[in-house]
Amino acid sequence: MNTETLRGLAHLARLEFDPAREEQMLKDLNGILDWVAQLEKVDTEGVAPLVHLSHELNVLRDDVARNTITHQEGLKNAPRKDTDYFRVPKVLD
């Protein structure tokens, strides 16, 4: 990869970076591409794809709706309220 390709990628990704750091960016990006090239050489024939990192299953509780506080307790600390409802700033015209 060269500097022109790096600038083109930066433009496409709408990235801006200091031109003084172009060489460092280019070095880092080429290092990443070299590492990927090494991975491409690894023989993965017969290796099953990894779908999950763990064989553990999530143990979840049943989702049961319940009121833990009363309506009045919920409104007690509201900065603005109107009888039974929270008062919020208008968001639509």
C-alpha positions, -999 to +999 in steps of 0.1 A: +000+000+000+013+035-008+005+070+003-019+077-025-040+046-016-040+057+020-052+091+011-079+076-011-091+053+017-091+082+041-113+103+017-137+074+012-140+069+049-143+106+055-113+106+078-090+134+084-056+130+099-024+150+102-003+147+070+028+145+093+015+112+106+009+096+071+041+076+073+031+061+107-004+054+095+009+037+063+033+016+084+005+005+107-018-003+079+008-023+061+015-042+093-022-051+096-023-063+059+009-083+064-007-100+094-038-108+074-016-123+047+000-146+073-035-157+084-044-166+048-016-191+047-029-211+077-044-244+066-080-245+079-091-275+060-114-297+082-117-270+109-153-263+119-162-227+119-165-211+154-200-200+159-199-192+197-169-187+220-185-207+247-207-238+248-225-223+279-261-215+274-277-184+289-299-192+318-325-165+320-354-160+343-389-158+330-398-122+321-428-115+342-443-080+343-449-066+377-452-033+395-425-027+420-435+009+429-468+026+428-478+052+403-475+080+429-441+068+441-429+069+405-441+105+401-428+116+435-393+127+423-404+140+389-391+176+383-424+184+366-456+165+367-493+170+359-516+149+381-508+115+367-482+122+341-446+134+337-443+168+321-415+170+295-404+197+270-422+197+237-402+178+210-424+181+180-438+212+164 
